[in-house]
Amino acid sequence: MYKSSIIIINIDNLSNLYGDDGSPLSPRLGPYFSDGRRRVDYVLAYQIQKPNSIRRHMRSSRAPLQPKEDPEIAAQDHRTDYHEDDKRFRREEFEENLLETGLELEKDEGTKIPGIGFLKIHAPWNVLCREAEFMKLKMPTKKVLCTSMTGLINGSHIRLFIHKVTAPLHPKVDANRPQSIKSLSHPFSREKQHFLLANGVYTSAYPLHDNNRGILQCGFWLLIYGLFPHRKYFGEKVGLYFAWLGVYTQMLIPAAIVGVIVFLYGCATVDDNIPSMEICDARNNITMCPLCDRACSYWKLVTACGTARASHLFDNPATVFFSIFMALWAVLFMEHWKRRQMRLNYIWDLTGFGEEEEDHNRAEYEFRVMQKTLKKEHATPKITVTFAMVFGVILYRISIKAALHMSTYPAARSNIRATVKTTAAIINLIIIIVLDEIYAAIARWLTTLEVPKTEKSFEERLIFKTFILKFVNAFTPIVYLAFFRGRLVGRPGNYLYVVGSYRMEECAHAGCLMELCIQLCITMLGKQLIQNNLFEIGIPKLKKLLRKRKSDLDSKQEEELNKSMQRHEKDHFLGPFVGLSPEYMEMIIQFGMVTLFVASFPLAPLFALLNNIIEIRLDAKKFVMELRRPIAVKAKDIGIWYNLLRGLSKVAVIVNAFVISFTSDFIPRLVYQYMYSPDGSMHGFINHTLSYFNVTDFTPGTEPLQPMHLGYKVEMCRYKDYREPPWSSTPYELSKEFWAILAARLAFVIVFQNVVMLMSDFVDWLIPDIPKDISLQIHKEKIMMVELFMKEEQGKRLAARDNHNQDNCTSPSSANESPPQPRSRPVSHTNCY
């Protein structure tokens, strides 16, 4: 039998009749049945297929000279009719079962959308009450608790102060509703979930949008000031996403301010930075070894002056402080969200809602079990294509660098580093965006192969696979620049080669931190502007444009048709709601960009903040105006996303420790200043980091084609490394300075990681997960609820005893007797009068 346990008829409608404080809300505007009284709660759309006889008649009218019908076409029509008859039978059986559950139906096949019919469904009050009992939906009682809802939402005194100061900016949402009371809520006793088995019988299923939903587009201010109409309209799961996005955006404000201060500190001290001054001093006359074989020649260190000064903006002592700050910021953000989540659970009456309830099997799983084809298929996500793409970009950088060195154009030769860095970063961005879409499809395919039993299991597996693939895709080029480039190089006369004659890349003298910063900046801005914002704006508009081009109506006729269409017809043209995973995934990858390599890019929180202000508005508009209304789903937390955020915050501490220690020159500068500097200053640091190479030791065939490029014969060139000079007893071997700096780097990683982890754990322990005022409110509510029930039971017992005494006093034997004489002592309250 085709079951009818299908529908989540927005049971939230029952609770939406009352506000968070128990006050009744105004009726929601929306479409109705043809009687104008019953509101449409849900819509199922299906295709209307014309009978075979009509199609045959239409074909015969179009081709009257055809002697007889093609047997293949006739057979195809027969199969199509059989398929459509089967779907129609399933729909009829399904609709009968819906009627048996108490739902009311109305068909609408005379719509303005050709070939599409609609089944409008209305849930009467008794059905809503029954389902509310099944779901243990909390409803407000007559008992109210005097409290401050604004205080419960905002919590701290600082947030209350900010809330009052910025009151003129608040959106006017239900301003007349009382804010000083909260109704006590109590759940019903049973739980039931419903699922829809489509199997192609219906083409789409969705609840309808309301006509007064425009206020939900004011996304940023609604979230910043603790107003969450999204929960009332979309349900708790979507409401929690917007609440989390608002908290995350708020927490980015202090991080962005501190990041800007760190950047400004670098700008203010760049002229006082001794290593940069030594590089830019032409009097040092340092000749560097060629950056590539044959095509590249010797060059002067002073030409790297601009890169060295720019690197100081991001590689200075303040970045170490900022890395520690961001590690603690991540912990504070997680703790702040947990506390805000507990407040929302209390305000939204989700404190008794648990995830341990029964999770129903997926339709696909049951289908595979019924056919006995369920097999355990294991597949590992293939991410080797990402590494292949990164390797291809590396070869591009090597090749284009050699080609530019051989160029005869002076402009090309003078901007080699900037050209290679920028173009390689843009190519990486394009690859990341393209592979993101491919990996999303691969993750869904792999999860489908596993055939998870429940919807929750399917969603968590899909999220985890998608996250791993997209995370590796986005961060592989960054990890290469941070930890591998410039280390797997070798030395002059003994370089490391890949794919034959391709020599591995070297970092600029100021290190790879500047290139890492450029890659992070382009990747972060590109993903946010192109993938997150431009796609969200452009794709819906492109679909709308294509739909208009296919239509035979002009703009005026299209506008008139749109005005005459009913709500369920308009919503049919909206995009389907595919879940919150894409929205969360954008923010999780951004959170990784903000925390993992923040030591090399302190402006990342600022860019993330600016993006999120736009993102909140776009998401609100997309959910309200461009997507079909999602089914309201209860949830008390953000699920697996919290675990991913917490994991990233832990990994960020380790990554930043290695970035500071191995990618930047922070540790070599400290070691030189306190171990090798004659006067305890940074003077002579550049010369200390450069080793000597005798040009006669070049491997044959690798020496420069133009050795006289600088105008004189070079006998010794310098390269950045800690190696013995050619005149020592062990020429070109790693020097003792190298091992001292390596030991200091490893020691810094261990100390930094443990200190920051200890501080993070202390902050985690110091801040309770449940705010104290919420704990007191929950305890007070329980006491008041018990008192309420005890008074109710006591009243029932008194009423029953009075009824019993009344029955005894009005017995038939004493009906004709005279009234009792008054007595000298008072009558007990148990006696009848």
Buried (B, 14 or more C-beta within 10 A) or exposed (E): EBEBBBBBBBBBBBBBBBBBBBBEEEEBEBBBBEEEEBBBBBBBBBEBBEEBEEBBEEBEEEEEEEEEEEEEEEEEBEEEBEEBEEBBEBBEBBBEBBEEBEBBBBEBEEBEBEEBBBBBBBBEEEBBBBBBBBBBBBBBBEBBBEBBBBBBBBBEEEBBEBBEEEEEEBBEBBEEEEBEBBBBBBBBEEBBBBBBBEEEBBBBBBBBBBEEBEBBBBBBBBBBBBBBBBBBBBBBBBBBBBBBBBBBBBBBEEBBEBBBEBBEBBEEBBEEBBBBBBBBBEEEEBBBBBBBBBBBBBBBBBBBBBBBBBBBBBBBBBBBEBBBBBBBBBBBBBBBBBBBBBBBBBBBBBBEBEEEEEEBBBBEBBBBEEEEEBEEEEEEBEBEBBEEBBBEBBEBBBEBBBBBBBEEEEEBEEEBBEBBBBBBBBBBBEBBBEBBEEBBEBBBEBBBEBBBBBBBBBBBBBBBBBBBBBBBBBBBBBBBBBBBBBEEBEBBBEBEEEEEEBBBBBBBBBBBBBBBBBBBBBBBBBBBBBBBBEBBBEEBEEEEEEEEEEEEEEEEEBEEBEEEBBBBBBBBEBEEBEBBBEBBBBBBBBBBBBBBBBBBBBBBBBBBBBBBBBBBBBBBBBBBBBBBBBBBBBBBBBBBBBEBBBEBBBEBBBBBBBBBBBBBBBBBBBBBBEEEBEEEEBBBBBEBBBBBBBBEBBEEEBBBEEBEBEEEEBEEBBBBBBBBBBEEEEBBEBBEBBEBBBEBBBEBBEEBBEBBBEBBEEBBEEBEEBBEBBEEBBEEBEEBBEEBEEEEEEEEEEEEEEEEBEEEEEEEEEEEEEEEEEEEEEEEEEEEE
